[in-house]
Amino acid sequence: MSLTELLDMIHQPNKIGTETPTLNEIDNSYGVNRVPIQQQHLSALIGESSNTAPTKQKRKAPAAALGPEKKRQYDRAYRLRCKEKKEKNEQDIVALTEENDKLKRENEQFKREGVMQSEMVRTQNEQMKVVNSELRHLKPQLQTQNAAVDALSSLVASRKDSMDLQHENRQLRLVRSLLIKKIDSDDHSNLIQLQEKSTKLEQEKKALQVIIDALCAKR
């Protein structure tokens, strides 16, 4: 009997009114395994043989129960991964927010310091203007003092009865030198110091401005 004839006999009774063999009997006669492919794969994973009889497989681990349980395990694992990822993202957001707030505070501090440095530079510039003005007034006085010293030197030189004209001349020159040094040390040195301070403050201001611009660019 061919396989086609057996399939036809499944749906029709035979001529003498008896029923045809059951589908399981036909399958067993031909060695057909009617266990679903998914169930066979799951049975292999849990250590069962794919050739186990269907009734024995159902007693150990029904396919209908394994499918939903496996799906629930996948769902739990997926939800756990999503939860962990969400918690990590929230932690990252908190850390980034704190870092951003810190940078904002530092930026505000740099701005305040920049304003203070600008004010200090402006004050130093004003002081330099005052020193320059005083120096301009002292120069004529120095010239007058030099002229007086020269006149006194001439008078001393013309005195033939002077006991020590050279000594007096040296004294006058010493006085003149001291006057010049005093003016130079008191005023010119102050001007140089102020100029150096002003240059240093300008450099600090530029460095602070670079830092402020860099912080603003990060925001």
C-alpha positions in Angstrom: 0.0 0.0 0.0 1.4 3.4 -1.0 1.6 6.5 1.2 -1.0 8.2 -0.9 -3.5 5.4 -0.4 -2.9 5.5 3.3 -3.6 9.2 3.5 -6.9 8.7 1.5 -7.9 6.0 3.9 -7.6 8.4 6.8 -10.7 10.3 5.8 -12.8 7.5 4.2 -14.0 4.1 5.7 -13.1 0.9 3.9 -15.5 -1.2 1.9 -16.5 -3.5 4.7 -17.4 -0.6 7.1 -14.4 -0.9 9.3 -12.4 2.3 10.2 -8.9 2.8 9.0 -5.9 2.6 11.4 -5.4 5.8 13.5 -3.0 8.5 12.4 -0.7 7.6 15.3 -0.6 4.0 14.2 0.2 5.0 10.6 3.0 7.3 11.9 4.4 4.6 14.1 4.4 2.1 11.3 6.4 4.5 9.1 8.6 5.8 12.0 7.3 9.4 11.7 8.1 11.7 14.7 5.2 14.1 15.2 6.9 16.1 17.9 7.1 19.8 16.9 10.5 21.1 15.8 10.5 23.7 18.6 9.7 21.1 21.2 12.5 18.8 19.8 15.0 21.7 20.1 13.9 22.5 23.7 14.1 18.9 24.6 17.7 18.8 23.3 18.6 21.9 25.3 17.3 20.3 28.6 19.1 17.0 27.9 16.2 15.0 26.5 16.5 12.9 23.4 14.6 14.0 20.2 13.5 10.4 19.7 11.6 10.2 23.0 8.0 9.2 22.6 5.5 12.1 22.6 3.6 10.8 25.6 6.8 10.5 27.6 7.9 14.1 26.6 4.5 15.5 27.7 4.9 14.0 31.1 8.4 15.5 31.6 8.0 19.0 30.1 5.0 20.0 28.1 5.8 22.1 25.1 2.9 24.4 25.8 4.4 25.2 29.3 8.0 25.6 28.1 7.3 28.3 25.5 5.6 30.8 27.8 8.0 30.2 30.6 11.0 30.8 28.3 9.3 34.0 27.0 8.7 35.1 30.6 12.4 34.6 31.3 13.4 36.6 28.3 10.9 39.3 29.3 12.3 39.5 32.9 15.9 39.6 31.6 14.9 42.4 29.1 13.1 44.4 31.8 16.1 44.0 34.1 18.5 45.3 31.4 16.2 48.2 30.7 15.9 49.0 34.4 19.7 48.9 34.8 20.2 51.0 31.7 17.7 53.6 33.0 19.3 53.7 36.4 22.8 54.2 34.8 21.4 57.0 32.5 19.9 58.7 35.6 23.2 58.5 37.4 25.0 59.9 34.4 22.5 62.7 34.2 22.9 63.6 37.9 26.7 63.5 37.5 26.6 65.7 34.4 24.2 68.1 36.1 26.6 68.5 39.0 29.6 69.0 36.7 27.6 71.6 34.7 26.6 73.5 37.9 30.2 73.4 39.1 31.5 74.8 35.8 28.8 77.5 35.9 30.0 78.5 39.4 33.6 78.6 38.3 32.6 80.6 35.3 30.8 83.2 37.5 33.8 83.3 39.8 36.2 83.9 36.8 33.9 86.7 35.6 33.9 88.4 39.0 37.7 88.1 39.2 38.0 89.4 35.6 35.9 92.5 36.6 38.1 93.0 39.7 41.3 92.7 37.7 39.9 95.2 35.2 39.2 97.6 38.0 42.7 97.1 39.4 44.3 97.8 36.0 42.2 100.9 35.6 43.2 102.1 39.1 46.9 101.4 38.3 46.6 103.3 35.0 45.2 106.3 36.9 48.0 106.1 39.4 50.5 106.0 36.6 49.0 109.1 35.1 49.4 110.9 38.4 53.0 109.8 38.7 53.8 110.9 35.2 52.2 114.3 35.9 54.3 114.7 39.1 57.4 113.6 37.1 56.8 116.3 34.5 56.5 118.9 37.3 59.7 117.6 39.0 61.8 117.9 35.9 61.7 121.7 35.8 62.5 121.8 39.5 65.5 119.5 38.8 66.7 121.8 36.1 66.4 124.8 38.5 68.3 123.0 41.1 71.0 122.1 38.6 71.3 125.7 37.6 71.6 126.8 41.3 74.3 124.3 41.9 76.2 125.5 38.8 75.9 129.1 40.0 77.1 128.2 43.5 80.0 126.3 41.9 80.9 129.3 39.9 80.8 131.5 43.0 83.0 129.1 44.9 85.5 128.9 42.1 85.7 132.7 41.9 86.6 133.0 45.5 90.4 133.2 45.4 90.5 133.4 49.2 88.7 130.0 49.6 90.7 127.6 51.7 89.6 124.5 49.9 87.7 125.3 46.7 88.1 121.8 45.4 86.6 120.4 48.6 83.6 122.7 48.3 83.2 121.9 44.7 83.2 118.2 45.5 80.6 118.8 48.1 78.4 120.7 45.7 78.7 118.0 43.1 77.8 115.4 45.8 74.7 117.4 46.7 73.8 117.6 43.1 74.3 113.9 42.6 72.2 113.1 45.7 69.4 115.4 44.5 69.4 113.6 41.1 69.5 110.2 42.7 66.7 111.1 45.1 64.4 112.3 42.3 65.2 109.3 40.1 64.8 106.7 42.9 61.6 108.2 44.4 59.8 108.9 41.2 61.3 107.1 38.3 61.5 103.8 40.1 57.9 104.1 41.2 56.9 104.7 37.6 58.9 101.6 36.5 57.3 99.5 39.2 53.8 100.7 38.2 54.5 100.0 34.6 55.6 96.4 35.5 52.6 95.9 37.7 50.3 97.2 34.9 52.0 94.8 32.4 51.5 91.9 34.7 47.9 92.7 35.4 47.2 93.0 31.6 48.7 89.5 31.1 46.7 88.1 34.0 43.6 89.7 32.5 44.2 88.1 29.1 44.8 84.7 30.7 41.6 84.9 32.7 39.7 86.0 29.5 41.0 82.9 27.7 39.8 80.6 30.5 36.4 82.4 30.6 36.0 82.0 26.8 36.9 78.3 27.1 34.4 77.7 29.8 31.7 79.5 27.9 32.4 77.4 24.9 31.9 74.1 26.9 28.4 75.1 27.9 
